[in-house]
Amino acid sequence: MRRCAECGCREYGGAPGCARCLALLDALVEEGWRAFLRREFGTAEPPGKDETVIAEMVVQEPARHDWRVVDAALDRLTCAGCGSRLGRGPRGCPACDLADGFRYSAIETDRPGVPPGNEHAIRVGVSVVRAAHRQSPRAVLGWRSGLPALLEGFLPTTAQAQAMRAMINAGAAYEELAETYDALSRG
């Protein structure tokens, strides 16, 4: 796994604190959005108001769209209650809590050559790290350390995931967790 030139973590693993790693995570979502727009509307760059209308349409029917499309649509909408990106406001904001929950009804299609469930793990990890302020520090640490391996196609067994959680609960730091994920993913 490559290291981020800015933060030294494995790429993606420095988010949300590292701007470069966070940009890599955001790019995963944006790539899905742009592909959707090209496929459905013939352009990856519709006019601003059209893009907002499309985002609203996607959010109304999240179960019809890939999770990256739904997450990107939420990014383009503003919560009327708190003013944040929809689904990313503070916990307790009713509209953001609802949108955050509905994001999980979107489609998750595993990439070829990865274990079933890998895409779900990536999706959860990306949403946790991109909205870290809505999560516990332990949850963010776990997903930060595991995302680089997941993105390379690894999926821990239940026992491995439980062992990683036990390490987190015992106070393991990012580097120790990342090295353990590296070792597990190599088999």
Backbone bond lengths (Angstrom), bond angles and torsions (degrees), N, CA, C in turn:
res aa  C-N    CA-C-N  psi(-1)  N-CA   C-N-CA  omega(-1)  CA-C   N-CA-C  phi
1 M - - - 1.447 - - 1.517 109.43 -
2 R 1.310 114.29 138.17 1.462 119.06 -179.00 1.520 111.13 -78.69
3 R 1.298 114.31 149.07 1.469 121.31 176.85 1.523 108.89 -94.12
4 C 1.299 115.91 146.31 1.454 122.26 176.42 1.521 108.43 -74.16
5 A 1.309 116.17 131.66 1.470 121.11 179.88 1.530 111.87 -68.57
6 E 1.331 118.02 -21.42 1.464 120.69 -179.00 1.522 113.28 -86.31
7 C 1.340 116.94 -46.23 1.472 118.86 -171.64 1.526 114.09 -112.04
8 G 1.323 117.66 -15.82 1.458 121.06 -179.76 1.508 114.68 85.51
9 C 1.335 118.47 -9.51 1.466 121.22 175.79 1.530 108.66 -73.93
10 R 1.310 116.12 168.38 1.459 118.09 170.57 1.526 107.00 -62.63
11 E 1.342 116.92 144.01 1.463 119.49 -177.69 1.521 110.10 -51.11
12 Y 1.295 116.48 138.71 1.459 128.63 -175.91 1.527 111.36 83.49
13 G 1.329 118.43 -29.19 1.451 122.72 -172.87 1.513 115.54 -74.58
14 G 1.319 118.34 -12.52 1.454 120.55 178.90 1.515 114.27 -86.31
15 A 1.333 116.07 -9.40 1.464 119.96 178.79 1.525 109.12 -69.95
16 P 1.284 118.80 149.92 1.448 128.56 5.75 1.525 114.39 -88.00
17 G 1.326 118.32 -7.76 1.460 120.55 -175.89 1.510 114.79 -71.29
18 C 1.311 117.92 -28.73 1.463 122.20 -179.46 1.530 108.89 -94.84
19 A 1.320 116.37 121.02 1.466 120.92 -177.97 1.526 111.88 -60.82
20 R 1.332 117.40 -37.96 1.470 120.32 -179.00 1.525 110.91 -67.27
21 C 1.332 117.50 -45.98 1.463 120.81 179.17 1.527 111.12 -64.29
22 L 1.322 116.69 -39.05 1.456 119.90 177.70 1.531 110.43 -65.73
23 A 1.315 116.85 -38.58 1.473 120.27 177.10 1.528 110.90 -63.59
24 L 1.323 117.54 -36.21 1.465 120.21 176.85 1.527 110.76 -63.88
25 L 1.339 116.92 -42.31 1.464 120.19 177.33 1.524 110.95 -64.75
26 D 1.326 116.51 -45.30 1.459 119.90 178.25 1.529 110.87 -59.98
27 A 1.332 117.19 -35.99 1.465 121.02 179.55 1.524 111.95 -64.79
28 L 1.330 117.76 -33.75 1.471 119.92 176.00 1.523 110.61 -58.50
29 V 1.312 115.75 -42.16 1.459 121.13 -179.88 1.527 110.00 -72.46
30 E 1.314 116.83 -45.58 1.475 121.08 -178.27 1.524 112.55 -62.35
31 E 1.322 117.53 -37.48 1.471 120.13 178.71 1.526 110.63 -60.34
32 G 1.328 116.30 -40.91 1.465 120.31 177.26 1.518 112.26 -64.76
33 W 1.332 116.28 -40.16 1.468 121.21 178.80 1.520 111.11 -64.17
34 R 1.313 116.80 -48.04 1.469 120.56 -178.19 1.526 111.04 -63.53
35 A 1.338 117.23 -40.44 1.467 120.39 177.72 1.534 110.68 -63.15
36 F 1.319 116.55 -41.25 1.468 121.78 177.14 1.528 110.55 -60.51
37 L 1.322 116.91 -47.84 1.467 120.20 -179.49 1.527 111.42 -62.04
38 R 1.319 117.09 -42.37 1.479 119.74 178.51 1.525 110.46 -62.86
39 R 1.325 116.54 -44.99 1.461 121.37 -177.26 1.529 111.24 -66.90
40 E 1.314 117.59 -44.30 1.464 121.14 -173.32 1.524 114.69 -90.14
41 F 1.340 117.13 -28.77 1.461 120.00 -172.31 1.522 113.61 -126.82
42 G 1.327 117.74 -0.44 1.451 121.68 176.12 1.509 115.64 76.92
43 T 1.316 117.93 6.18 1.458 120.78 178.41 1.524 109.57 -151.61
44 A 1.305 116.37 144.65 1.463 120.70 177.29 1.521 111.48 -89.14
45 E 1.331 116.87 -5.92 1.470 121.53 -175.78 1.532 111.18 -134.22
46 P 1.342 118.81 71.39 1.464 118.33 176.85 1.528 110.02 -71.11
47 P 1.321 117.47 161.36 1.468 119.42 176.23 1.529 110.67 -56.09
48 G 1.325 117.03 151.03 1.458 123.15 -173.81 1.516 115.52 -48.77
49 K 1.339 117.06 -49.40 1.470 119.20 -178.79 1.515 110.76 -66.59
50 D 1.332 117.43 -36.66 1.465 120.39 177.75 1.523 110.44 -63.96
51 E 1.324 116.42 -39.98 1.454 119.55 -179.95 1.528 110.45 -64.26
52 T 1.303 118.02 -38.16 1.464 121.60 177.63 1.524 110.76 -65.14
53 V 1.312 117.06 -41.83 1.470 121.05 178.17 1.526 109.95 -63.39
54 I 1.323 116.60 -41.75 1.470 120.62 178.14 1.527 109.70 -63.66
55 A 1.316 117.38 -43.75 1.468 121.08 178.93 1.528 110.49 -60.44
56 E 1.321 117.50 -42.72 1.463 120.84 178.25 1.523 111.07 -61.85
57 M 1.336 116.64 -40.26 1.463 121.63 178.35 1.528 110.55 -62.35
58 V 1.326 116.79 -45.03 1.460 121.32 -179.48 1.524 110.68 -61.98
59 V 1.315 117.08 -44.95 1.465 121.72 -177.25 1.530 111.30 -65.98
60 Q 1.331 117.34 -26.97 1.463 120.31 177.83 1.528 112.25 -70.44
61 E 1.330 116.98 -25.03 1.469 121.42 -178.92 1.531 110.75 -135.91
62 P 1.325 117.58 65.29 1.469 119.66 -175.74 1.528 113.75 -61.97
63 A 1.317 118.21 -28.69 1.468 120.82 -177.79 1.530 112.61 -69.77
64 R 1.321 117.78 -10.05 1.468 121.35 178.72 1.524 112.62 -93.41
65 H 1.341 117.64 -2.74 1.452 120.46 -171.23 1.524 112.05 -130.05
66 D 1.320 115.15 155.92 1.453 121.91 174.86 1.528 109.40 -63.84
67 W 1.312 116.33 149.48 1.474 120.46 -177.11 1.514 112.51 -59.04
68 R 1.331 117.96 -34.78 1.467 119.16 179.62 1.527 110.86 -64.94
69 V 1.320 116.04 -37.18 1.465 121.26 178.27 1.530 109.88 -66.12
70 V 1.316 116.58 -43.98 1.467 120.38 179.81 1.528 110.19 -65.06
71 D 1.318 117.89 -46.38 1.464 119.80 179.77 1.530 111.14 -61.37
72 A 1.324 116.68 -40.78 1.469 119.68 179.04 1.527 110.73 -67.25
73 A 1.325 117.17 -37.61 1.465 120.09 177.62 1.532 109.74 -62.74
74 L 1.326 117.07 -44.04 1.463 120.20 178.07 1.524 111.05 -60.30
75 D 1.323 116.68 -37.49 1.467 120.94 178.33 1.525 112.35 -60.78
76 R 1.320 117.00 -26.10 1.459 121.41 -175.85 1.525 113.25 -91.21
77 L 1.316 116.49 -2.30 1.463 120.66 -177.85 1.521 109.80 -114.52
78 T 1.310 115.43 145.73 1.461 121.91 -179.85 1.517 109.27 -104.10
79 C 1.316 115.69 133.89 1.461 121.30 177.88 1.527 108.98 -69.79
80 A 1.323 116.03 127.29 1.469 120.60 178.64 1.530 111.34 -68.97
81 G 1.320 116.90 -23.20 1.460 120.37 -177.42 1.511 114.37 -82.26
82 C 1.342 117.44 -44.11 1.470 119.34 -173.60 1.524 113.78 -120.19
83 G 1.331 117.43 -10.56 1.457 120.24 178.25 1.519 114.82 83.84
84 S 1.329 118.54 -1.20 1.467 122.24 178.20 1.522 109.60 -82.65
85 R 1.331 114.87 173.88 1.456 117.68 169.66 1.523 107.12 -61.23
86 L 1.311 116.99 137.64 1.455 121.72 -175.12 1.531 110.66 -57.53
87 G 1.315 115.82 127.06 1.459 121.73 -179.29 1.510 114.25 89.64
88 R 1.342 116.34 -4.09 1.462 119.31 -178.03 1.524 112.95 -120.86
89 G 1.302 116.37 9.09 1.465 119.42 177.42 1.520 110.60 -73.45
90 P 1.308 116.98 -175.75 1.466 119.93 -178.48 1.524 111.49 -66.40
91 R 1.316 116.32 149.20 1.468 120.22 172.80 1.521 107.60 -55.82
92 G 1.313 115.36 140.11 1.453 119.74 -178.26 1.518 112.86 100.22
93 C 1.328 117.87 -16.20 1.463 120.14 173.29 1.532 106.00 -74.87
94 P 1.343 117.88 113.91 1.467 119.35 -174.69 1.527 114.24 -55.37
95 A 1.321 117.96 -45.09 1.470 120.24 -178.00 1.526 111.47 -66.56
96 C 1.320 117.37 -40.71 1.468 120.26 179.54 1.525 111.43 -69.98
97 D 1.327 116.72 -39.95 1.467 119.93 177.68 1.528 110.45 -61.61
98 L 1.327 116.90 -42.25 1.461 121.25 179.19 1.524 111.13 -64.71
99 A 1.331 116.54 -47.75 1.468 120.64 -179.79 1.522 110.98 -63.09
100 D 1.332 116.88 -40.45 1.461 120.56 178.84 1.523 110.31 -62.07
101 G 1.312 117.69 -38.75 1.463 120.32 177.82 1.515 112.56 -69.08
102 F 1.323 117.09 -42.63 1.466 120.83 -179.11 1.526 112.49 -67.01
103 R 1.338 117.57 -24.02 1.462 118.84 179.49 1.524 110.89 -57.29
104 Y 1.325 117.25 -27.95 1.460 120.90 -176.40 1.524 114.08 -80.89
105 S 1.317 117.76 1.29 1.459 119.43 173.34 1.531 111.66 -91.10
106 A 1.318 116.90 -1.56 1.469 121.16 179.82 1.533 110.77 -70.11
107 I 1.299 115.56 166.09 1.466 123.42 -178.32 1.526 110.12 -77.20
108 E 1.312 115.65 139.36 1.468 122.47 175.29 1.523 107.43 -124.81
109 T 1.299 117.60 112.60 1.452 121.62 179.33 1.519 108.83 -112.65
110 D 1.325 116.18 117.32 1.462 119.80 179.13 1.524 110.50 -64.72
111 R 1.313 115.34 142.73 1.455 121.50 176.30 1.525 108.86 -70.69
112 P 1.330 117.46 155.90 1.465 119.40 176.39 1.529 110.65 -60.84
113 G 1.322 115.65 139.50 1.455 120.82 174.11 1.518 115.62 83.84
114 V 1.327 117.95 5.69 1.473 120.35 177.53 1.523 108.49 -112.58
115 P 1.331 117.17 155.50 1.465 119.32 179.24 1.525 111.48 -64.85
116 P 1.329 116.94 147.00 1.469 119.48 175.30 1.528 109.84 -55.91
117 G 1.312 115.69 133.53 1.456 121.06 -179.14 1.516 113.72 99.92
118 N 1.328 117.05 -11.33 1.466 119.93 179.87 1.524 110.93 -60.66
119 E 1.314 117.30 -42.59 1.468 120.37 -178.27 1.520 111.00 -65.26
120 H 1.324 117.10 -37.26 1.468 119.57 176.71 1.528 109.99 -62.16
121 A 1.312 116.40 -43.85 1.468 119.93 179.65 1.526 110.71 -62.37
122 I 1.323 117.12 -43.38 1.466 120.34 178.23 1.522 109.86 -61.07
123 R 1.307 116.27 -45.52 1.454 121.39 -177.99 1.522 112.15 -60.36
124 V 1.332 116.72 -45.26 1.462 120.23 178.72 1.529 109.55 -64.46
125 G 1.332 116.28 -46.02 1.464 120.03 -179.72 1.513 112.74 -59.90
126 V 1.312 116.71 -43.92 1.464 120.87 179.88 1.522 110.15 -63.63
127 S 1.327 117.66 -43.85 1.464 118.76 -178.24 1.527 111.53 -69.12
128 V 1.334 117.41 -35.00 1.466 120.10 178.18 1.526 110.40 -66.11
129 V 1.313 117.17 -48.54 1.464 120.33 -175.35 1.524 111.46 -71.22
130 R 1.331 117.87 -36.79 1.465 119.71 179.52 1.523 112.61 -70.66
131 A 1.320 117.83 -20.02 1.474 121.57 176.83 1.530 108.45 -126.20
132 A 1.307 115.67 52.09 1.469 121.85 -174.02 1.524 112.70 -57.73
133 H 1.318 117.36 -31.93 1.466 120.55 -179.76 1.527 112.65 -65.52
134 R 1.321 117.62 -15.10 1.469 122.12 178.15 1.522 112.01 -92.45
135 Q 1.344 117.35 -1.42 1.459 121.97 -171.52 1.526 110.80 -121.26
136 S 1.318 115.40 166.97 1.463 119.48 174.54 1.529 108.80 -76.43
137 P 1.309 117.92 150.78 1.469 120.22 177.36 1.530 112.48 -57.37
138 R 1.317 117.43 -35.04 1.474 120.26 178.63 1.517 111.55 -66.39
139 A 1.331 116.74 -41.49 1.461 119.94 178.23 1.521 110.48 -62.66
140 V 1.317 116.65 -44.53 1.470 120.46 179.61 1.529 110.19 -62.18
141 L 1.310 117.29 -44.79 1.464 120.53 178.68 1.524 111.30 -59.59
142 G 1.313 116.95 -44.25 1.465 120.07 179.57 1.515 112.84 -61.24
143 W 1.315 116.29 -44.90 1.466 119.35 -179.46 1.520 111.83 -72.35
144 R 1.318 118.00 -37.81 1.474 120.44 176.68 1.521 110.45 -58.29
145 S 1.312 116.69 -44.18 1.465 120.16 -176.23 1.521 112.14 -73.39
146 G 1.320 117.50 -29.21 1.454 120.32 -177.02 1.512 116.17 -91.67
147 L 1.330 117.86 -25.52 1.470 120.24 -175.60 1.527 114.62 -55.40
148 P 1.334 120.13 -43.78 1.463 117.77 -179.94 1.534 113.12 -56.97
149 A 1.331 117.26 -40.97 1.468 120.43 178.90 1.530 110.86 -69.78
150 L 1.325 117.11 -40.31 1.461 120.55 178.39 1.520 111.10 -60.99
151 L 1.316 116.32 -41.83 1.465 120.31 -179.00 1.523 112.32 -66.94
152 E 1.318 116.45 -20.74 1.473 120.14 175.05 1.522 112.01 -88.91
153 G 1.345 117.57 1.69 1.457 121.16 174.80 1.512 115.26 106.56
154 F 1.311 118.67 2.54 1.463 121.65 179.71 1.524 110.16 -80.18
155 L 1.323 116.62 146.64 1.454 122.57 171.30 1.526 107.21 -140.40
156 P 1.326 117.66 116.38 1.461 118.97 -178.50 1.527 111.36 -68.47
157 T 1.325 114.80 151.31 1.457 119.34 171.88 1.532 107.86 -71.20
158 T 1.296 116.41 169.46 1.472 120.03 176.97 1.519 109.92 -58.87
159 A 1.328 116.79 -44.80 1.468 120.40 -179.54 1.528 111.14 -62.52
160 Q 1.325 117.52 -40.58 1.471 120.64 178.63 1.529 110.44 -65.68
161 A 1.327 117.40 -42.96 1.468 120.47 179.29 1.531 110.27 -63.95
162 Q 1.315 117.40 -39.61 1.462 120.50 177.97 1.525 110.96 -65.97
163 A 1.319 117.02 -37.88 1.470 120.47 177.55 1.530 110.55 -65.54
164 M 1.326 117.08 -39.28 1.462 120.47 177.59 1.533 110.33 -64.83
165 R 1.315 116.04 -41.35 1.475 119.45 178.05 1.527 110.77 -62.65
166 A 1.318 116.54 -40.43 1.467 119.98 178.12 1.526 110.33 -62.61
167 M 1.335 117.14 -38.90 1.472 120.41 177.11 1.530 110.16 -62.52
168 I 1.318 116.72 -43.74 1.470 121.32 179.28 1.523 109.64 -61.60
169 N 1.316 115.94 -47.13 1.469 119.99 -179.23 1.528 112.10 -63.87
170 A 1.334 116.35 -26.31 1.469 120.53 178.72 1.529 111.79 -85.01
171 G 1.334 116.94 -1.86 1.460 119.81 175.29 1.515 115.69 100.18
172 A 1.335 118.23 16.32 1.464 120.03 179.04 1.527 110.52 -60.85
173 A 1.312 115.81 145.72 1.456 122.47 178.42 1.532 109.99 -92.25
174 Y 1.325 115.29 167.01 1.465 121.88 -177.99 1.522 111.97 -50.53
175 E 1.311 118.12 -51.43 1.467 120.64 -173.46 1.521 111.81 -60.49
176 E 1.317 117.53 -42.55 1.471 120.64 178.45 1.535 110.38 -62.72
177 L 1.316 116.77 -43.50 1.459 120.65 179.01 1.527 111.14 -64.93
178 A 1.327 117.13 -44.05 1.461 121.14 -179.74 1.525 110.87 -62.75
179 E 1.318 117.21 -41.33 1.469 120.10 177.86 1.521 111.16 -64.67
180 T 1.324 116.86 -38.11 1.471 119.99 177.40 1.521 110.21 -65.13
181 Y 1.339 117.78 -44.08 1.463 120.02 176.17 1.520 111.18 -60.69
182 D 1.319 117.70 -40.93 1.471 121.18 177.56 1.515 110.17 -57.60
183 A 1.327 116.62 -47.48 1.467 121.21 -178.21 1.536 110.69 -64.67
184 L 1.323 116.84 -43.76 1.461 120.06 178.86 1.524 112.14 -62.47
185 S 1.321 116.07 -41.36 1.472 119.16 -176.72 1.534 112.40 -71.25
186 R 1.315 116.67 -23.51 1.477 119.95 176.13 1.520 111.59 -80.44
187 G 1.343 115.90 -15.01 1.458 121.05 177.46 1.453 111.20 86.52
